Each structure stands twice: as C-alpha cells, then as structure tokens.
C-alpha cells in the first residue's frame, strides 16, 4: 500500500507565557492508504497536536506534511486549508459537538451545506451516513434524546457524510463506557474495511490498540517508535512502565 499521509521532520513550536514550547519535535512518519493507525502517548506528548497538523487545524513551524498527494504545508490561506479539510478529511472528537437545536439528520448534513449540495441530495446523503453507523430511525430526534454512544455515532456519520479519504479521531471513546467504546471501534473497523477510509486515531486507552494495524508512540513531542501487532505486548509494557 502507498502512503496517504507523510510527515517529514515536522516541528510545532508555540510561544508560551514563559518562553517557547516545543509540542512536536522533528517527527517523521507515514500512514498507508487504507490503514487503521493509532497515536498514543501521555498528556503533553504531542499526539493531539500531530493530529491537528495532519488535519490542517494547525500549521507546522517547520517540516513538510503531505496528505493524499497534497503538500498541505504549501497551503497558505485559511480558505485553502478549509477546502482541504472539507474535501479530504473527516473529524471525530472526544466531545460530540452536535448542535442541540438541530435534529440528528440536520447535524449530519452540516458539512454538505458548505459544499453547496442541494437540500434533497444532502438529506439523502445524511440518511445514508446514518444507516452506515446503524442509526436508522433517529434522524428526527434531537441530540439530547440520544445516549452518549448514539451521539458519538451521529458525530461519526457527520464526519463520513462527505465521503472523506481520511478520518481523524481524537480520543473518540473518551466520554464513553467500555461497551460503547467497543461499538465505536467496531464501527471504525467496518468503515475502514468496507469503505476503505484511512483512520488515524489518538487515544490514551491501550485496550483500543488491538483494533489497529500499527501504533505510533510519542513522548515529549518526539516519535519514540512505531509498533505492529506482534509488538503490542511490548508497547503496553513499555508504556505502563514509562508513560
């Protein structure tokens, strides 16, 4: 499989109140097309910053990021980055970010409005996305009428309704119990397998890595190593010992 994401010598440095803060330090790594890839590490390790850099939510201080053949570090305007995000990636976060006053199907339609897709077409696409995540029949409900697991599945439907090449998930099970967490993982694996969506997930939950093809471990902004399933026991032991 070819690389769909590649980071080359990527740095992200912020100006903090007490001086510069290095969030990502000289990271080089790649994600293959169709892969379910995870990034783990303790708080402050740079894993979420790395995800935001891939998603075009932030810009690297130095280095190059190529996604789906596009050098996103060459995109200078907010409009260009917005177009990239809307056309290439879908986002799922720990918080669901559903709009309470909108019905479920209207929440899922939101990414399609910016694309100028006609109402009847985007309604059909939204209903199909809800079907894909197993939520037929709830389209007219409001978010507060759903369980936490159902709300996260609505958020996933919203992320995939535009048929993105890549799904970026930041602690997607952070607010869910074990049962709903596994339900989300099963859904991710199904989307990965049946739709060919490349998934990059940030998580602190070591139990979830068994769902992934490879796992990158970060610490203090640096990439420590990338693990395949035959080394996951080693990764877990190392992570528990050192954090």
SEDORO-948919 format. One line per 2 residues: their letters; for each residue x negated, y negated, z negated of C-alpha. Coordinates in steps of 0.001 Angstrom, whole numbers, plus 500000, padded with zeros to 6 digits. Each point is the difference from the previous one (the first is absolute). Layout:
SEDORO-948919
a> X/Y/Z | ...
END
This chain:
SEDORO-948919
xx> 500000/500000/500000 | 498828/496479/500746
xx> 499700/497239/497420 | 503030/497715/499752
xx> 498499/497906/497168 | 496365/499086/499584
xx> 498349/497733/497447 | 496396/499006/500645
xx> 497942/498365/497234 | 503068/498248/498595
xx> 499679/497557/497110 | 502664/497988/498208
xx> 498810/497311/497608 | 502325/497713/498076
xx> 499173/496740/498264 | 501038/500516/496384
xx> 500144/497554/497111 | 496659/501260/498705
xx> 498328/500541/503364 | 500206/502345/502937
xx> 501756/503356/499642 | 499034/502837/502326
xx> 503177/502014/500597 | 498709/502131/502884
xx> 496300/500636/500480 | 498537/501126/503329
xx> 502641/502671/500703 | 499723/502109/503138
xx> 502589/502732/500583 | 502501/501236/502556
xx> 503443/501589/500111 | 500911/502401/502797
xx> 503161/499690/502037 | 502789/502065/498460
xx> 498210/500380/496676 | 501494/499762/496505
xx> 497193/498157/498216 | 499827/498851/496386
xx> 497844/497442/498191 | 499565/500425/496249
xx> 498081/498206/497296 | 500462/498265/496649
xx> 501461/496513/499677 | 497680/497473/501601
xx> 498370/502571/502276 | 501048/498169/503172
xx> 502461/502586/501271 | 503001/497665/500329
xx> 497853/497222/501469 | 498768/502477/502613
xx> 503586/500929/500867 | 500931/496319/500314
xx> 497034/499406/502306 | 501105/502875/502252
xx> 503527/498605/500032 | 498929/496486/500905
xx> 501375/498633/496734 | 496533/498698/499206
xx> 496876/499227/502008 | 496546/501467/499347
xx> 497183/497684/499020 | 497646/502019/502171
xx> 500131/503109/502177 | 502278/501411/502668
xx> 503346/501813/499820 | 501418/501735/503065
xx> 503553/501357/499932 | 501633/501781/502940
xx> 497359/498610/502316 | 500403/496399/498813
xx> 497219/498137/498197 | 502244/498343/497426
xx> 497105/497975/498614 | 500084/498088/503294
xx> 503618/498949/499431 | 499640/496417/498816
xx> 503520/498672/499654 | 502695/501026/497550
xx> 502290/500498/503005 | 497621/502561/501516
xx> 499698/501878/496715 | 503774/499929/499534
xx> 500476/501474/503477 | 497450/502701/499221
xx> 501767/500924/496760 | 503414/500042/501647
xx> 498908/502148/502929 | 497471/502383/498483
xx> 500508/500611/496270 | 502763/500643/497500
xx> 499602/499260/496284 | 501283/501833/496933
xx> 499228/498549/496569 | 500411/501058/496380
xx> 502789/497435/499668 | 502758/500579/502508
xx> 500484/496338/501041 | 503581/500593/501116
xx> 502228/496940/500233 | 502811/500503/497461
xx> 502654/498050/501908 | 499509/502008/503190
xx> 501447/503436/500576 | 497649/502923/500537
xx> 500297/499994/503791 | 499410/496238/500097
xx> 496818/500396/497932 | 498729/502605/502461
xx> 500812/497748/502972 | 497855/497105/498759
xx> 496764/500824/501919 | 502018/500257/503229
xx> 501474/496519/499719 | 496611/498350/500485
xx> 499544/502066/503142 | 503178/498543/501451
xx> 501683/503382/500372 | 503774/499642/500580
xx> 502217/500697/497013 | 501644/503127/501399
xx> 496634/501506/500927 | 498350/499244/496672
xx> 503010/501397/498140 | 499616/503251/501921
xx> 496251/500080/499283 | 500577/499300/496305
xx> 502544/502806/499698 | 497565/502382/501698
xx> 497228/498991/497574 | 502328/500628/497060
xx> 500841/503402/501447 | 496287/500807/500240
xx> 499531/499334/496280 | 503110/501972/499058
xx> 502249/497086/499073 | 503002/500397/502252
xx> 503131/498578/498427 | 498440/497285/497835
xx> 499576/497360/502690 | 502778/497778/498620
xx> 498867/500156/496382 | 497949/497325/498278
xx> 496534/500803/498575 | 501185/499857/496373
xx> 502421/502829/500756 | 497105/502366/500780
xx> 497524/501898/497839 | 496326/499050/499980
xx> 499143/502904/502292 | 502732/498997/502440
xx> 498836/496378/499991 | 496461/501109/500859
xx> 501361/502076/502880 | 501848/496908/501258
xx> 496684/498144/499833 | 498382/502801/502016
xx> 502811/499837/502564 | 499391/496261/500324
xx> 496276/500672/500479 | 500518/502538/502798
xx> 502973/498438/501806 | 497671/498175/502406
xx> 498246/503291/500790 | 496559/498892/498773
xx> 496847/501913/500811 | 498816/499723/496390
xx> 501728/500055/496615 | 498142/498273/497160
xx> 501227/501003/496544 | 498791/498258/496840
xx> 500816/502064/496879 | 503284/501154/501618
xx> 500903/502264/497065 | 498907/497641/497235
xx> 503566/499322/498846 | 501333/503521/500530
xx> 500254/503129/497879 | 498299/503246/501001
xx> 502982/501359/501929 | 500498/496853/502069
xx> 496238/499640/500478 | 499821/503424/501628
xx> 503064/499166/502077 | 498178/496962/501380
xx> 496899/502111/500702 | 502091/502598/501819
xx> 501533/497208/502062 | 496581/498553/500821
xx> 498772/503429/501108 | 503073/500434/502181
xx> 499518/496592/501652 | 496313/500753/500446
xx> 500644/503426/501510 | 503119/499360/502084
xx> 499575/496361/501010 | 496215/499930/500189
xx> 499780/496956/497719 | 496559/499451/498511
xx> 500338/499393/496249 | 497536/498250/497722
xx> 501044/500135/496351 | 498469/498340/496966
xx> 500719/501852/496775 | 498709/500533/496483
xx> 501976/503256/499700 | 497516/502823/500575
xx> 502793/502546/500380 | 501005/498363/503287
xx> 496699/500569/501764 | 500913/503623/500734
xx> 502454/498648/502568 | 497212/498261/501949
xx> 497526/501034/502690 | 497139/497961/498511
xx> 499440/497721/497027 | 497640/497034/499642
xx> 498812/499165/496500 | 499098/496388/499214
xx> 498311/498461/496978 | 499045/496369/499319
xx> 500818/499050/503587 | 497807/502667/501584
xx> 500882/503208/501795 | 498629/502862/497886
xx> 500852/502956/502246 | 502658/501501/502255
xx> 501360/503413/499013 | 501703/502814/501884
xx> 502420/502428/498264 | 497276/502539/499262
xx> 498362/497360/497762 | 503101/498634/498256
xx> 499274/501911/496791 | 496554/498382/499997
xx> 501572/496590/500629 | 502494/500377/497152
xx> 497306/501125/497572 | 497767/497094/500999
xx> 502825/497469/499820 | 501163/501162/496579
xx> 496422/499873/498701 | 498961/496613/501427
x> 503265/498250/500974
END
